[in-house]
Amino acid sequence: MKDKMCRDLAGEVEKLLKTSNSYLRKKAALCAVHVIRKVPELMEMFLPATKNLLNEKNHGVLHTSVVLLTEMCERSPDMLAHFRKNEKLVPQLVRILKNLIMSGYSPEHDVSGISDPFLQVRILRLLRILGRNDDDSSEAMNDILAQVATNTETSKNVGNAILYETVLTIMDIKSESGLRVLAINILGRFLLNNDKNIRYVALTSLLKTVQTDHNAVQRHRSTIVDCLKDLDVSIKRRAMELSFALVNGNNIRGMMKELLYFLDSCEPEFKADCASGIFLAAVPKTFQLQLLSPSSSIVPAFNTGTITQVIKVLNPQKQQLRMRIKLTYNHKGSAMQDLAEVNNFPPQSWQ
C-alpha cells in the first residue's frame, strides 16, 4: 500500500470501522494498522472509532482491534497516555481476558482446551505496553495476571505460549513481588519441559531477571545446573551463563564443583568462557581477573613445546597477590596433575 493510497483511503477506512458489519470492521481495523505504519501522522483520525471496538462480541473484531490499539500505543507516547488515562483501556482488556479464561468450552474458539489463545496473547502484549512504568495501570492488571498464571493449562504448547507472555508482562510492569515470584516459578517449570525451545527461552528469561530477583531465581539453582548436561549447545551456554550469575558466598563451593565438572567434560567452544568465569567467581570482588584463550591446546609429540596462557589482573585496591594453580593433563593414558603457586607478582601490581 503506497503512502498516497493510504492518505486517499484513510477516511473510508475510518468510516468502515464504525459499520455494523463485523466482517468489514475486522478488515477495516487491519487496514488501519497498515495505514498507520505507512503514514503515522494519520493515526489520530482513527482515535474516535476505537472507543467502541472493545465492546464487540465477535472475536475476529476484538483481535484486530487489539492489534490496532497496540500499534497506536507503540508508535505514539501521546496515544499511550491517552489510552491509559482517558479511555481506561486496562479495565476493558482485563474484562475481556477474564471472560476468556473463565468461559466454558466454545468449539469456535477452542484450541487444545484453551479459549482463543491468539486473542489472549495479543491482550497480554498490549497490557505489557500499558503497564510499563505506570503504577496505576500495573496495579489494575495484577489480579488478572495472577489468574492467567494459575489457571492456564500447561500440558500443551498453547498454554505454555500464554504463560510465557504472562511472565513477560509480569516482569516488564510494576508488578507485586509475589507475582514476580510466581512468574519465576513458571520459568522454573519450563526448565523441566521436554521441548528444548521452551527450556531455552526459560533460561534466557531467567538470565534477564536474575539481577533484580536473585533470591527467587536461586530456588531453581539445581534445575539450572542440570541444564549444563543438556545435549543442545545453546541451552548449555545459557545454563552456564546463568550458573555464574547465581554464584555467591553461600553456594560458591557447590557451584564451583559443578562448574569444574562441566569444564572438564564440555565441548572446546565452552572451555575458555567457563574457565574465565570460574576465575572471576573465585577471586575476591576487589580484583578483576580475565583468563584469555591459550596459544594452543596441543604440545607436539617427542618435542619440547610451550603453551602460553595469559591472565589479566586488575587490582585497584592494591591487595598483595598470590595465586595457586592446578594443572591436570593426560600422559601416556594416565591422569596427571601438578600444583604450583605464584607469589612473585611485580610490586607495581599491588603497591
Phi, psi and omega in degrees: 000122181283158179301315182297319178297320178299315181295321182290325187261352185304319180298318179293322178297319180297321178294320182291338175294342182255002182291161180277349181277115184298320181297318180292322178296320178299312181292324180295322179296318178295321179295322178298323177300314180295322178298315181296322179295324180279318184228081185303332182291348177275000185304317185297336179300328184270355185300312180301326183287343183282346188300322186254001185297324184278359174273358183291145176270334183290124184293328179296317178292319178300316182299308182291331177293319178295322176299317179296314180296322177298315179300318181292318180292323181289328186269340186223115174301327178294318178295319179300314179296322180297313182291331177292314190264309189277318184270349182049053186292325183301311179302324179294316179294322178298318179298315181296315182295320179296319177298324181292316185280340181261350184287155177282189182295130177227106185302334182290329186242357186283134173228109180053040176086005181242134183282116176041068180298332180294317178292321179300316180297317179297319180294318179298321178294321178290321176300322179299318178294317183290327183273345183297123178060028179224112185295314185295314180296320180297316180297324182291338183252358182303313185295316182292326177295322177296321179295316179298318183295329184263339186255355184276132179292133185252002184283345180239155180296336177300313178294321179296325178297317179294317179298321180296317177296324178296316178299313180300321180292315180301317184285342185263340180262181177272072186273163178290155183298320179297325178291324179293321177297319177300318179296317180292325176295326175296317178296324177298321177292326177300329181296341180265000183288147179288339181280118183293332178294321178292319178297320182294312181294330177294314179297318179297318180293319178295323179296326180287333186258353188296330181288327182267334181230054188300313184295321180293322178289327180303328181298341182252021185300316183295322178292321179296317179297323177299332180291345174296339181268001182297148180284338181280124185292328179294319178293319177302315182294315178298319180295322178295314180298318180290324178299316178295324179292339182270349183293130174215183184296335183278332185240009190299323181295313180294319181292321179295324177300314180293319183287328174292322176296319178296318179300323182289330188249352187282167178293155182305328183294341181265342194297317182296313180294321181292315180298318178296319179296321178296316177300313181297324180286330187278329185280157176301152184291350176283345179258158165234125185234125180237124180261113180275163182295141180292159182292336179198168175240005184226131171262129183302138179294140176062017179222152173286147180205161182229134171247124182262127177241116182264130176239122178264128182241127173247121188231070188295334181267007174056046174281145178291137190256140171210135185230132173257136184233134173242123181251119177248141182199169177254136177227113182054041176084358181252141178285131181232158173209147177232145177247143179214157177228132178251113179230020181244041175299144180300142184304328183294345179278346180221355179262000000 
